[in-house]
Structure formats: structure tokens, C-alpha cells
Amino acid sequence: MQKLITSPEQVTPEWLTRILYSKGYLTQGRVISVRKVNRLQHVVPFFADISFLKASYSYSSKVPQSAPRWLCLKVSKPNLEPADLLLGRKEVEFYNAIASTMDNPPLARCYDAVYVPDTGQSHLLLDDLSETHFQPEPPLPPSNLHCEQLMDCLARFHAHWWEHPRLGTDIGELANQGPSSEEILRFPYSMRETEEMFSGFVDFLGDRLSIARRKLYEQVLSAWPFPGLAERLIERRSLTLVHGDAHVWNFLYPCHPEHDRVCIIDWHEWGISLGTNDLAEMIGLWWYPERRARMEEPLLRRYHDRLLAHGVADYSWERCWDDYRLSAIRNLFGPVWMQAEGRPPSTWWPVSERVVLAFQDLECANLLE
């Protein structure tokens, strides 16, 4: 049975040496010290504690390049709710069953990933990319160049898993028929649960939620499932593996874009859905109209072009654009879920404004007819 790490002090030289030999990253010498180092973190996961470590080796001149010098340890926080503990399970599953099957994925390399079902606790030991990558300080977005690199990164990842035969079999779940077509938009809650949450959302906001906004939400809820989605889900057309929480601070951006690429982190909400969900999460959920007006369509066209270049077929620009609009409709419920989960209004109130503005700008109401 693999050992669960619950604190950075448990990453001893002996343990790390054993792990690296077993995974083939160390073929001679041994780890002689592991020490904790301080790193600036702009975004801290709410369900995990992050520590950064530096490893030193005996016979360092002979240690292969595959042996890591800088490491990131991600450990589930104690006393989490069961639903939050499952986030750790999903991320461990991603690195063990999905990332490990990909050739050179856009991720930090994972050396160890353990989940203990009895307690729900987990840990990940990853490369620390702080020397070569950075995150912009929230709420600042990445530069235009890095946004373009982000599109390239997502397109490459989505194209790899596009209509992949493993989706819905040994990777993830897909509903087979009827009302369960809500899965295609990667709703984390059923529509019944969402309707109950919306009732609480309305009660909480009172007259701060205008009559027009309330009617908009009710219109979307009554129109679900949208025409054609159930059939498309059954046929598994144009579906892929999505990150599920693809805001721009869940990516690491290269300090030297000419040499390195964007890497994706925090895979605790991955699933099977429309690839445009990740784009709408990044753009429609967080950006204001002026930035979207300048960058939204050019970035989406770049994403679509890269999908085709990576071998995706029978996916027109018009279909991609409409999928993005569907994903923007799904964004409307983000604030509802956040409020129901107990997150502070400072988190979801600005989001509630941005998602409605995106819905209106993209004329999403036309898709409800």
C-alpha cells in the first residue's frame, strides 16, 4: 500500500529516494536532504495545503536530469467535508489514470499521487515550476501573448481527447439518454438541485436580484434540456476531456514564452463535456465586456484553428461558436452554486454581473428558442 503524506516533514530523503527509483526518475545516487522553501502564492487551493521543497543528491554530478530538484507537495486539508475530499480523489485519479497515458502533456510532472478511500485524504508530489513559470496576481489577466498560448494549450489537450474511445468507458462518466443530457454542459449539480439552489439564491438576494434577471434564470431553467443536446450526448459527438475550473489562475505561464509553454494545474474538477466550457470559464466568467469585445472572438478562432490543426474533424467554426454560447448559458449558474456552497458574496456577486453581460452580448437567448 502506498504511503499517504500528510505534511512536508514526511517527505524524507529515504522516502523520496525510494519513490524516484520506483518511477525511474533516479537511477543512481540518492537524495541526501529535502528542505522546505518559501514561494509566493497568488492563488491557494481551498481544499489543499501547498508546500515547496528542494531536494539535494549525493553524487549530484551523476544524477540524471530526470531527477527533480524543486518539488511541490499538495496535501488535502484535515477536517474537510466529504464533498471537498472527493476533489482530492479526482485529482489523484487524473494524474494516475489520465495524465500518465499522455505523451508530453502540458502539466507539471507528477512523481507520486495517493488517495486513501477510508479517510478521503490525498497527496500529490509534483514538479515545482516556479523557476520557469508564473501566475498573474488576481484579478489581473495574462498578457495577450500568454492568452494565445493558453488557447494553444487547451486546443492541444482537448484535441487529444476529442471523441476518444476511453471517454465514458474507463475515463469519466457519460449519461446514456434523456434528461441526463445535462452532463454535456458539465453541471456539477443536477437540475433539480440547481433549481433548489436558485430558490435559495433568490431568497438571499431579495430585491437585489431584479425581476428581469429572475425571469432570465427561470427562462433558462424551463428551457432545459436544450434542443439537440440529448441526441448529441448519446452519439458522443464533439465531446472531450475538460478541466472544469479553467480560470486563468489555474494555468502557469512561461517566463520565457519562446522556450517554454503554458502548463495546467489543479485538476480536481475534470470531466467530459464541451471543450468550450473551459473557454467560457476563462473568458465569460471573469472578463468584463471591453476585454471580451477585443479578445473573445480572436481567441476562440485561434482555439478552433488549433483544434483542426491537431486533427479534429467535422467541427465547424459555426458549431464551435454556438457551443461557446451554450457554455456561456451554463455560466449563469456559477454564482448560484457558489452562493449555495457558502462562498462569500465578494466572490460570486461580481461574477453574477459578468455572466449576464456575456449572455446578453452573445445573444444566448436565441439558443433557448
VOBA-32382 format. One record per residue (C-alpha): x, y, z; residue in three letters. Coordinates in Angstrom, 1 decimal, decimal comma. Each point is the difference from the previous one (the first is absolute). Example, Ala and Ser with C-alpha at 12.3 -4.5 7.8 and 13.67 -1.06 7.14 Angstrom:
<recs>
<rec u="12,3" v="-4,5" w="7,8" residu="ALA"/>
<rec u="1,4" v="3,4" w="-0,7" residu="SER"/>
</recs>
This chain:
<recs>
<rec u="0,0" v="0,0" w="0,0" residu="MET"/>
<rec u="1,3" v="3,4" w="-1,0" residu="GLN"/>
<rec u="0,8" v="2,4" w="2,9" residu="LYS"/>
<rec u="-2,1" v="3,0" w="0,5" residu="LEU"/>
<rec u="1,9" v="3,2" w="0,7" residu="ILE"/>
<rec u="-1,7" v="2,5" w="2,2" residu="THR"/>
<rec u="2,7" v="2,6" w="0,6" residu="SER"/>
<rec u="3,2" v="1,1" w="-1,7" residu="PRO"/>
<rec u="2,1" v="-1,4" w="2,9" residu="GLU"/>
<rec u="-1,0" v="-3,5" w="-1,2" residu="GLN"/>
<rec u="1,8" v="0,5" w="-3,3" residu="VAL"/>
<rec u="3,3" v="-1,5" w="1,3" residu="THR"/>
<rec u="3,0" v="-0,6" w="-2,1" residu="PRO"/>
<rec u="-0,5" v="-3,7" w="0,4" residu="GLU"/>
<rec u="-3,7" v="0,1" w="-1,1" residu="TRP"/>
<rec u="0,7" v="2,3" w="-2,9" residu="LEU"/>
<rec u="3,0" v="-2,1" w="-1,2" residu="THR"/>
<rec u="-2,3" v="-3,1" w="0,1" residu="ARG"/>
<rec u="-2,7" v="1,8" w="-2,0" residu="ILE"/>
<rec u="2,3" v="1,3" w="-2,7" residu="LEU"/>
<rec u="1,7" v="-3,3" w="-0,5" residu="TYR"/>
<rec u="-3,3" v="-1,8" w="-0,2" residu="SER"/>
<rec u="-1,3" v="2,4" w="-2,7" residu="LYS"/>
<rec u="3,3" v="0,0" w="-1,9" residu="GLY"/>
<rec u="0,9" v="3,6" w="0,6" residu="TYR"/>
<rec u="3,1" v="-0,9" w="2,0" residu="LEU"/>
<rec u="2,4" v="-2,7" w="-1,2" residu="THR"/>
<rec u="3,1" v="0,6" w="2,2" residu="GLN"/>
<rec u="0,9" v="1,9" w="3,1" residu="GLY"/>
<rec u="-2,6" v="1,0" w="2,7" residu="ARG"/>
<rec u="-1,8" v="2,9" w="1,5" residu="VAL"/>
<rec u="2,0" v="1,3" w="2,9" residu="ILE"/>
<rec u="-2,2" v="2,9" w="1,1" residu="SER"/>
<rec u="-3,4" v="1,5" w="-0,5" residu="VAL"/>
<rec u="-0,7" v="3,4" w="1,3" residu="ARG"/>
<rec u="-3,0" v="2,3" w="-0,1" residu="LYS"/>
<rec u="0,2" v="3,3" w="-1,9" residu="VAL"/>
<rec u="-2,2" v="3,0" w="-0,2" residu="ASN"/>
<rec u="-1,8" v="0,9" w="-3,1" residu="ARG"/>
<rec u="-2,5" v="2,8" w="-0,7" residu="LEU"/>
<rec u="-3,5" v="-1,4" w="-0,7" residu="GLN"/>
<rec u="-2,6" v="2,2" w="-1,7" residu="HIS"/>
<rec u="-2,6" v="-2,7" w="0,0" residu="VAL"/>
<rec u="-0,4" v="-2,5" w="2,9" residu="VAL"/>
<rec u="-2,3" v="-3,1" w="-0,4" residu="PRO"/>
<rec u="-2,7" v="0,0" w="2,6" residu="PHE"/>
<rec u="0,1" v="-3,8" w="0,4" residu="PHE"/>
<rec u="3,8" v="-0,5" w="0,1" residu="ALA"/>
<rec u="3,1" v="1,2" w="1,6" residu="ASP"/>
<rec u="3,0" v="0,8" w="-2,3" residu="ILE"/>
<rec u="3,6" v="-0,3" w="1,0" residu="SER"/>
<rec u="3,1" v="0,5" w="-2,1" residu="PHE"/>
<rec u="3,1" v="-2,2" w="0,4" residu="LEU"/>
<rec u="3,6" v="-0,1" w="-1,2" residu="LYS"/>
<rec u="1,8" v="-3,4" w="-0,4" residu="ALA"/>
<rec u="3,7" v="-0,5" w="0,1" residu="SER"/>
<rec u="1,8" v="-3,1" w="-1,2" residu="TYR"/>
<rec u="3,2" v="-2,0" w="0,7" residu="SER"/>
<rec u="2,3" v="-0,1" w="-3,0" residu="TYR"/>
<rec u="-2,1" v="2,8" w="-1,5" residu="SER"/>
<rec u="2,2" v="0,2" w="-3,1" residu="SER"/>
<rec u="-1,1" v="-3,5" w="-0,9" residu="LYS"/>
<rec u="-3,7" v="0,4" w="0,8" residu="VAL"/>
<rec u="-2,1" v="-0,1" w="-3,2" residu="PRO"/>
<rec u="-1,9" v="3,1" w="-1,1" residu="GLN"/>
<rec u="-3,3" v="-1,9" w="0,6" residu="SER"/>
<rec u="0,6" v="0,3" w="3,8" residu="ALA"/>
<rec u="-1,8" v="3,0" w="1,3" residu="PRO"/>
<rec u="1,7" v="2,8" w="2,0" residu="ARG"/>
<rec u="-3,1" v="2,1" w="0,7" residu="TRP"/>
<rec u="-3,3" v="-1,7" w="1,2" residu="LEU"/>
<rec u="-3,5" v="1,1" w="0,8" residu="CYS"/>
<rec u="-1,9" v="-2,0" w="2,7" residu="LEU"/>
<rec u="-3,8" v="0,2" w="0,0" residu="LYS"/>
<rec u="-1,7" v="-1,5" w="3,0" residu="VAL"/>
<rec u="-3,8" v="-0,1" w="0,8" residu="SER"/>
<rec u="-0,9" v="2,2" w="2,9" residu="LYS"/>
<rec u="-1,3" v="-1,8" w="3,1" residu="PRO"/>
<rec u="-3,6" v="0,1" w="1,1" residu="ASN"/>
<rec u="-1,4" v="0,6" w="-3,5" residu="LEU"/>
<rec u="-3,6" v="-0,7" w="-0,9" residu="GLU"/>
<rec u="-0,4" v="-3,3" w="-2,0" residu="PRO"/>
<rec u="-0,8" v="1,8" w="-3,2" residu="ALA"/>
<rec u="3,2" v="2,0" w="0,3" residu="ASP"/>
<rec u="2,1" v="-3,1" w="0,7" residu="LEU"/>
<rec u="-1,3" v="-1,4" w="-3,3" residu="LEU"/>
<rec u="1,8" v="2,8" w="-1,8" residu="LEU"/>
<rec u="3,3" v="-1,6" w="1,1" residu="GLY"/>
<rec u="-1,2" v="-3,4" w="-1,2" residu="ARG"/>
<rec u="-0,8" v="1,4" w="-3,4" residu="LYS"/>
<rec u="3,4" v="1,7" w="-0,4" residu="GLU"/>
<rec u="1,9" v="-3,1" w="1,1" residu="VAL"/>
<rec u="-2,1" v="-2,0" w="-2,6" residu="GLU"/>
<rec u="0,9" v="2,6" w="-2,6" residu="PHE"/>
<rec u="3,7" v="-0,3" w="0,4" residu="TYR"/>
<rec u="0,1" v="-3,8" w="0,5" residu="ASN"/>
<rec u="-2,5" v="-1,1" w="-2,7" residu="ALA"/>
<rec u="-0,1" v="2,8" w="-2,5" residu="ILE"/>
<rec u="3,2" v="2,2" w="0,0" residu="ALA"/>
<rec u="2,2" v="-3,1" w="0,2" residu="SER"/>
<rec u="-1,4" v="-1,2" w="-3,4" residu="THR"/>
<rec u="0,8" v="3,2" w="-1,9" residu="MET"/>
<rec u="3,2" v="0,7" w="-1,8" residu="ASP"/>
<rec u="1,5" v="3,3" w="1,3" residu="ASN"/>
<rec u="-3,1" v="1,5" w="1,4" residu="PRO"/>
<rec u="-0,1" v="3,7" w="0,9" residu="PRO"/>
<rec u="0,2" v="-0,7" w="3,7" residu="LEU"/>
<rec u="2,5" v="0,1" w="2,9" residu="ALA"/>
<rec u="1,5" v="-3,5" w="0,2" residu="ARG"/>
<rec u="-1,5" v="-2,1" w="2,8" residu="CYS"/>
<rec u="2,2" v="-2,3" w="2,0" residu="TYR"/>
<rec u="-2,5" v="-1,4" w="2,5" residu="ASP"/>
<rec u="-3,8" v="0,2" w="0,4" residu="ALA"/>
<rec u="-1,8" v="-1,8" w="2,8" residu="VAL"/>
<rec u="-3,6" v="0,0" w="1,1" residu="TYR"/>
<rec u="-1,2" v="-2,0" w="3,1" residu="VAL"/>
<rec u="-3,7" v="-0,9" w="-0,4" residu="PRO"/>
<rec u="-0,5" v="-0,7" w="3,8" residu="ASP"/>
<rec u="0,9" v="3,6" w="1,0" residu="THR"/>
<rec u="-0,5" v="1,8" w="-3,3" residu="GLY"/>
<rec u="3,5" v="1,6" w="0,4" residu="GLN"/>
<rec u="2,4" v="0,4" w="-2,9" residu="SER"/>
<rec u="3,4" v="1,4" w="-1,0" residu="HIS"/>
<rec u="1,7" v="0,9" w="-3,3" residu="LEU"/>
<rec u="3,8" v="0,5" w="-0,5" residu="LEU"/>
<rec u="0,6" v="2,1" w="-3,1" residu="LEU"/>
<rec u="2,7" v="2,0" w="-1,7" residu="ASP"/>
<rec u="0,3" v="3,5" w="1,4" residu="ASP"/>
<rec u="0,1" v="2,2" w="-3,1" residu="LEU"/>
<rec u="0,6" v="3,2" w="1,9" residu="SER"/>
<rec u="3,4" v="0,5" w="-1,6" residu="GLU"/>
<rec u="-1,4" v="0,0" w="-3,5" residu="THR"/>
<rec u="-3,7" v="1,0" w="0,3" residu="HIS"/>
<rec u="-2,2" v="2,5" w="1,8" residu="PHE"/>
<rec u="-3,7" v="0,8" w="0,7" residu="GLN"/>
<rec u="-1,3" v="3,6" w="-0,4" residu="PRO"/>
<rec u="-1,2" v="1,5" w="3,3" residu="GLU"/>
<rec u="-3,8" v="-0,1" w="0,1" residu="PRO"/>
<rec u="-2,1" v="1,6" w="-1,3" residu="PRO"/>
<rec u="2,5" v="0,9" w="-2,7" residu="LEU"/>
<rec u="-0,4" v="-2,0" w="-3,2" residu="PRO"/>
<rec u="3,0" v="-1,4" w="-2,0" residu="PRO"/>
<rec u="1,5" v="1,9" w="-2,9" residu="SER"/>
<rec u="-1,3" v="-0,4" w="-3,5" residu="ASN"/>
<rec u="2,9" v="-2,2" w="-0,9" residu="LEU"/>
<rec u="-0,6" v="-2,3" w="3,0" residu="HIS"/>
<rec u="-3,7" v="-0,1" w="-0,8" residu="CYS"/>
<rec u="0,9" v="-1,2" w="-3,5" residu="GLU"/>
<rec u="2,3" v="-2,6" w="1,5" residu="GLN"/>
<rec u="-2,8" v="-1,1" w="2,3" residu="LEU"/>
<rec u="-2,3" v="-0,6" w="-3,0" residu="MET"/>
<rec u="2,7" v="-2,1" w="-1,6" residu="ASP"/>
<rec u="0,4" v="-2,0" w="3,2" residu="CYS"/>
<rec u="-3,7" v="-0,7" w="0,4" residu="LEU"/>
<rec u="-0,5" v="-0,8" w="-3,7" residu="ALA"/>
<rec u="2,8" v="-2,5" w="0,1" residu="ARG"/>
<rec u="-1,3" v="-1,7" w="3,1" residu="PHE"/>
<rec u="-3,6" v="0,0" w="-1,2" residu="HIS"/>
<rec u="1,0" v="-1,4" w="-3,4" residu="ALA"/>
<rec u="1,8" v="-2,9" w="1,6" residu="HIS"/>
<rec u="-3,2" v="-1,1" w="1,8" residu="TRP"/>
<rec u="-2,5" v="1,1" w="-2,7" residu="TRP"/>
<rec u="-2,6" v="-2,8" w="-0,4" residu="GLU"/>
<rec u="2,6" v="-2,3" w="1,5" residu="HIS"/>
<rec u="-1,2" v="-3,7" w="0,4" residu="PRO"/>
<rec u="1,0" v="0,0" w="3,7" residu="ARG"/>
<rec u="-2,4" v="2,9" w="0,9" residu="LEU"/>
<rec u="-3,0" v="-1,3" w="1,9" residu="GLY"/>
<rec u="1,5" v="-3,5" w="0,2" residu="THR"/>
<rec u="3,1" v="-0,1" w="2,3" residu="ASP"/>
<rec u="0,4" v="3,8" w="0,1" residu="ILE"/>
<rec u="-2,9" v="2,0" w="1,5" residu="GLY"/>
<rec u="-3,7" v="-0,6" w="-0,4" residu="GLU"/>
<rec u="-2,5" v="0,8" w="-2,6" residu="LEU"/>
<rec u="-3,8" v="-0,2" w="0,3" residu="ALA"/>
<rec u="-1,6" v="-2,1" w="-2,6" residu="ASN"/>
<rec u="-3,4" v="1,6" w="-0,6" residu="GLN"/>
<rec u="-2,7" v="2,5" w="0,6" residu="GLY"/>
<rec u="0,0" v="2,7" w="2,7" residu="PRO"/>
<rec u="3,5" v="-1,0" w="1,1" residu="SER"/>
<rec u="1,2" v="2,0" w="-3,0" residu="SER"/>
<rec u="0,9" v="2,7" w="2,6" residu="GLU"/>
<rec u="3,3" v="-1,9" w="0,2" residu="GLU"/>
<rec u="1,0" v="1,5" w="-3,3" residu="ILE"/>
<rec u="0,4" v="3,4" w="1,5" residu="LEU"/>
<rec u="1,9" v="-1,3" w="3,0" residu="ARG"/>
<rec u="-2,5" v="1,1" w="2,6" residu="PHE"/>
<rec u="1,5" v="-1,0" w="3,4" residu="PRO"/>
<rec u="-3,6" v="-0,3" w="1,3" residu="TYR"/>
<rec u="-3,1" v="-1,4" w="-1,4" residu="SER"/>
<rec u="-2,6" v="2,4" w="-1,3" residu="MET"/>
<rec u="-2,3" v="-0,9" w="2,9" residu="ARG"/>
<rec u="2,8" v="1,0" w="2,5" residu="GLU"/>
<rec u="0,7" v="3,1" w="-2,1" residu="THR"/>
<rec u="-3,7" v="1,1" w="0,1" residu="GLU"/>
<rec u="0,1" v="-0,4" w="3,8" residu="GLU"/>
<rec u="3,2" v="2,0" w="0,3" residu="MET"/>
<rec u="-1,5" v="2,7" w="-2,2" residu="PHE"/>
<rec u="-3,0" v="0,2" w="2,3" residu="SER"/>
<rec u="2,5" v="0,7" w="2,9" residu="GLY"/>
<rec u="1,9" v="2,4" w="-2,2" residu="PHE"/>
<rec u="-3,2" v="2,0" w="-0,6" residu="VAL"/>
<rec u="-0,9" v="0,0" w="3,7" residu="ASP"/>
<rec u="3,5" v="1,2" w="0,9" residu="PHE"/>
<rec u="0,2" v="2,8" w="-2,5" residu="LEU"/>
<rec u="-3,6" v="1,3" w="0,4" residu="GLY"/>
<rec u="-0,5" v="3,1" w="-2,0" residu="ASP"/>
<rec u="3,7" v="0,2" w="-0,9" residu="ARG"/>
<rec u="-0,9" v="-2,5" w="-2,7" residu="LEU"/>
<rec u="-2,1" v="1,9" w="-2,5" residu="SER"/>
<rec u="-3,2" v="-1,4" w="-1,4" residu="ILE"/>
<rec u="1,6" v="-0,1" w="-3,5" residu="ALA"/>
<rec u="3,0" v="-2,1" w="1,3" residu="ARG"/>
<rec u="-2,3" v="-2,4" w="1,8" residu="ARG"/>
<rec u="-2,1" v="-0,5" w="-3,1" residu="LYS"/>
<rec u="3,2" v="-0,7" w="-2,0" residu="LEU"/>
<rec u="1,0" v="-2,7" w="2,4" residu="TYR"/>
<rec u="-3,5" v="-1,5" w="0,0" residu="GLU"/>
<rec u="0,0" v="0,0" w="-3,8" residu="GLN"/>
<rec u="3,3" v="-1,9" w="-0,2" residu="VAL"/>
<rec u="-1,2" v="-2,5" w="2,6" residu="LEU"/>
<rec u="-3,3" v="-0,6" w="-1,8" residu="SER"/>
<rec u="1,8" v="-0,5" w="-3,4" residu="ALA"/>
<rec u="2,2" v="-2,8" w="1,3" residu="TRP"/>
<rec u="1,1" v="-2,3" w="-1,6" residu="PRO"/>
<rec u="0,6" v="2,1" w="-3,1" residu="PHE"/>
<rec u="-1,0" v="-1,4" w="-3,4" residu="PRO"/>
<rec u="2,4" v="-2,6" w="-1,5" residu="GLY"/>
<rec u="2,2" v="-0,4" w="3,1" residu="LEU"/>
<rec u="-1,4" v="-3,4" w="1,1" residu="ALA"/>
<rec u="0,6" v="-1,4" w="-3,5" residu="GLU"/>
<rec u="3,5" v="1,4" w="-0,2" residu="ARG"/>
<rec u="0,9" v="-1,5" w="3,4" residu="LEU"/>
<rec u="-1,3" v="-3,4" w="-1,0" residu="ILE"/>
<rec u="2,1" v="0,1" w="-3,2" residu="GLU"/>
<rec u="2,9" v="1,5" w="2,0" residu="ARG"/>
<rec u="0,8" v="2,5" w="-2,7" residu="ARG"/>
<rec u="2,6" v="2,8" w="0,5" residu="SER"/>
<rec u="0,5" v="-0,8" w="3,7" residu="LEU"/>
<rec u="3,4" v="0,0" w="1,7" residu="THR"/>
<rec u="1,7" v="0,0" w="3,3" residu="LEU"/>
<rec u="-0,3" v="3,4" w="1,7" residu="VAL"/>
<rec u="1,8" v="1,6" w="3,0" residu="HIS"/>
<rec u="-3,2" v="1,1" w="1,6" residu="GLY"/>
<rec u="1,4" v="3,0" w="1,9" residu="ASP"/>
<rec u="2,0" v="1,7" w="-2,7" residu="ALA"/>
<rec u="0,4" v="3,6" w="1,3" residu="HIS"/>
<rec u="3,2" v="1,6" w="-1,1" residu="VAL"/>
<rec u="1,7" v="-0,5" w="3,4" residu="TRP"/>
<rec u="-0,2" v="-3,8" w="-0,4" residu="ASN"/>
<rec u="2,7" v="0,3" w="-2,7" residu="PHE"/>
<rec u="3,7" v="0,7" w="0,4" residu="LEU"/>
<rec u="1,5" v="2,3" w="-2,6" residu="TYR"/>
<rec u="3,6" v="-0,2" w="-1,2" residu="PRO"/>
<rec u="2,4" v="2,7" w="0,9" residu="CYS"/>
<rec u="1,6" v="-0,6" w="-3,4" residu="HIS"/>
<rec u="-2,8" v="-0,8" w="-2,5" residu="PRO"/>
<rec u="2,5" v="-0,7" w="-2,7" residu="GLU"/>
<rec u="1,3" v="-3,0" w="1,9" residu="HIS"/>
<rec u="-2,8" v="-1,2" w="2,2" residu="ASP"/>
<rec u="-3,7" v="-0,6" w="-0,2" residu="ARG"/>
<rec u="-3,0" v="0,6" w="2,2" residu="VAL"/>
<rec u="-0,8" v="-2,8" w="2,5" residu="CYS"/>
<rec u="-3,3" v="-0,8" w="1,6" residu="ILE"/>
<rec u="-0,4" v="-0,6" w="3,8" residu="ILE"/>
<rec u="-2,8" v="-1,0" w="2,5" residu="ASP"/>
<rec u="-1,8" v="-2,9" w="-1,8" residu="TRP"/>
<rec u="-2,5" v="-0,6" w="2,7" residu="HIS"/>
<rec u="-3,1" v="0,7" w="-2,1" residu="GLU"/>
<rec u="0,7" v="-1,7" w="-3,3" residu="TRP"/>
<rec u="-2,8" v="-1,6" w="-1,9" residu="GLY"/>
<rec u="-1,4" v="-0,8" w="-3,5" residu="ILE"/>
<rec u="-1,7" v="2,8" w="-1,8" residu="SER"/>
<rec u="0,2" v="2,8" w="-2,6" residu="LEU"/>
<rec u="3,5" v="1,3" w="-0,3" residu="GLY"/>
<rec u="-1,4" v="3,5" w="-0,2" residu="THR"/>
<rec u="-1,0" v="-0,4" w="3,7" residu="ASN"/>
<rec u="3,7" v="0,7" w="0,9" residu="ASP"/>
<rec u="0,1" v="3,0" w="-2,3" residu="LEU"/>
<rec u="-3,2" v="1,5" w="1,4" residu="ALA"/>
<rec u="1,2" v="-0,6" w="3,5" residu="GLU"/>
<rec u="3,2" v="1,9" w="-0,8" residu="MET"/>
<rec u="-1,6" v="2,9" w="-2,0" residu="ILE"/>
<rec u="-3,7" v="0,4" w="0,7" residu="GLY"/>
<rec u="0,2" v="-0,6" w="3,7" residu="LEU"/>
<rec u="2,8" v="2,4" w="0,8" residu="TRP"/>
<rec u="0,4" v="2,6" w="-2,7" residu="TRP"/>
<rec u="-1,9" v="3,2" w="-0,4" residu="TYR"/>
<rec u="-1,7" v="1,1" w="-3,3" residu="PRO"/>
<rec u="2,8" v="2,2" w="-1,3" residu="GLU"/>
<rec u="2,7" v="-2,7" w="0,3" residu="ARG"/>
<rec u="-2,4" v="-2,6" w="-1,4" residu="ARG"/>
<rec u="-0,9" v="2,2" w="-3,0" residu="ALA"/>
<rec u="3,7" v="0,3" w="-0,9" residu="ARG"/>
<rec u="1,2" v="-3,6" w="0,7" residu="MET"/>
<rec u="-2,9" v="-2,4" w="0,2" residu="GLU"/>
<rec u="-0,6" v="-0,9" w="-3,7" residu="GLU"/>
<rec u="3,7" v="0,2" w="-1,1" residu="PRO"/>
<rec u="1,0" v="-2,4" w="2,9" residu="LEU"/>
<rec u="-2,9" v="-2,4" w="-0,8" residu="LEU"/>
<rec u="1,0" v="0,0" w="-3,7" residu="ARG"/>
<rec u="3,6" v="-0,8" w="0,9" residu="ARG"/>
<rec u="-1,3" v="-2,9" w="2,2" residu="TYR"/>
<rec u="-2,1" v="-1,3" w="-2,8" residu="HIS"/>
<rec u="2,8" v="0,3" w="-2,5" residu="ASP"/>
<rec u="2,3" v="-1,9" w="2,3" residu="ARG"/>
<rec u="-2,6" v="-2,8" w="0,6" residu="LEU"/>
<rec u="-0,1" v="-0,6" w="-3,8" residu="LEU"/>
<rec u="3,8" v="0,1" w="-0,2" residu="ALA"/>
<rec u="0,1" v="-2,7" w="2,6" residu="HIS"/>
<rec u="-2,3" v="-2,3" w="-2,0" residu="GLY"/>
<rec u="-3,5" v="0,8" w="1,2" residu="VAL"/>
<rec u="-2,4" v="-0,5" w="-2,9" residu="ALA"/>
<rec u="-3,7" v="0,9" w="-0,6" residu="ASP"/>
<rec u="0,0" v="2,9" w="2,4" residu="TYR"/>
<rec u="-0,8" v="3,3" w="-1,8" residu="SER"/>
<rec u="0,7" v="3,5" w="1,2" residu="TRP"/>
<rec u="-3,8" v="0,5" w="0,3" residu="GLU"/>
<rec u="-0,4" v="-3,1" w="2,2" residu="ARG"/>
<rec u="2,9" v="1,1" w="2,2" residu="CYS"/>
<rec u="-1,5" v="3,5" w="0,4" residu="TRP"/>
<rec u="-3,4" v="-1,3" w="0,9" residu="ASP"/>
<rec u="1,6" v="-2,5" w="2,5" residu="ASP"/>
<rec u="1,7" v="3,0" w="1,6" residu="TYR"/>
<rec u="-3,3" v="1,7" w="0,3" residu="ARG"/>
<rec u="-1,5" v="-3,1" w="1,6" residu="LEU"/>
<rec u="2,9" v="0,0" w="2,5" residu="SER"/>
<rec u="-0,8" v="3,7" w="0,7" residu="ALA"/>
<rec u="-3,5" v="-1,0" w="1,0" residu="ILE"/>
<rec u="1,4" v="-2,6" w="2,4" residu="ARG"/>
<rec u="2,1" v="2,8" w="1,5" residu="ASN"/>
<rec u="-3,2" v="1,7" w="1,3" residu="LEU"/>
<rec u="-0,2" v="-2,6" w="2,7" residu="PHE"/>
<rec u="3,5" v="0,5" w="1,3" residu="GLY"/>
<rec u="-1,0" v="2,7" w="2,5" residu="PRO"/>
<rec u="-3,0" v="-2,2" w="1,1" residu="VAL"/>
<rec u="2,3" v="-2,9" w="0,8" residu="TRP"/>
<rec u="2,6" v="2,2" w="1,7" residu="MET"/>
<rec u="-2,6" v="1,6" w="2,3" residu="GLN"/>
<rec u="-1,5" v="-3,4" w="0,9" residu="ALA"/>
<rec u="3,4" v="-1,4" w="0,8" residu="GLU"/>
<rec u="0,5" v="2,8" w="2,5" residu="GLY"/>
<rec u="2,5" v="2,1" w="-1,9" residu="ARG"/>
<rec u="0,1" v="3,7" w="1,0" residu="PRO"/>
<rec u="-1,9" v="2,6" w="-2,2" residu="PRO"/>
<rec u="3,3" v="1,6" w="-0,8" residu="SER"/>
<rec u="0,7" v="-3,1" w="-2,1" residu="THR"/>
<rec u="-3,3" v="-0,5" w="-1,8" residu="TRP"/>
<rec u="-1,7" v="3,4" w="-0,2" residu="TRP"/>
<rec u="2,4" v="1,4" w="-2,7" residu="PRO"/>
<rec u="-0,3" v="-3,3" w="-1,8" residu="VAL"/>
<rec u="-3,8" v="0,3" w="-0,1" residu="SER"/>
<rec u="0,3" v="3,3" w="-1,9" residu="GLU"/>
<rec u="2,6" v="-1,2" w="-2,5" residu="ARG"/>
<rec u="-1,8" v="-3,2" w="-1,0" residu="VAL"/>
<rec u="-3,2" v="1,8" w="-0,7" residu="VAL"/>
<rec u="1,8" v="2,6" w="-2,1" residu="LEU"/>
<rec u="1,7" v="-2,8" w="-2,0" residu="ALA"/>
<rec u="-3,4" v="-1,7" w="-0,4" residu="PHE"/>
<rec u="-1,4" v="3,2" w="-1,5" residu="GLN"/>
<rec u="3,0" v="0,9" w="-2,1" residu="ASP"/>
<rec u="0,0" v="-3,5" w="-1,6" residu="LEU"/>
<rec u="-3,7" v="0,0" w="-0,6" residu="GLU"/>
<rec u="-0,3" v="-3,3" w="1,8" residu="CYS"/>
<rec u="-3,8" v="0,4" w="0,4" residu="ALA"/>
<rec u="-0,2" v="-1,1" w="-3,7" residu="ASN"/>
<rec u="1,2" v="-3,4" w="1,0" residu="LEU"/>
<rec u="-2,9" v="-0,5" w="2,4" residu="LEU"/>
<rec u="-2,7" v="0,2" w="-2,7" residu="GLU"/>
</recs>
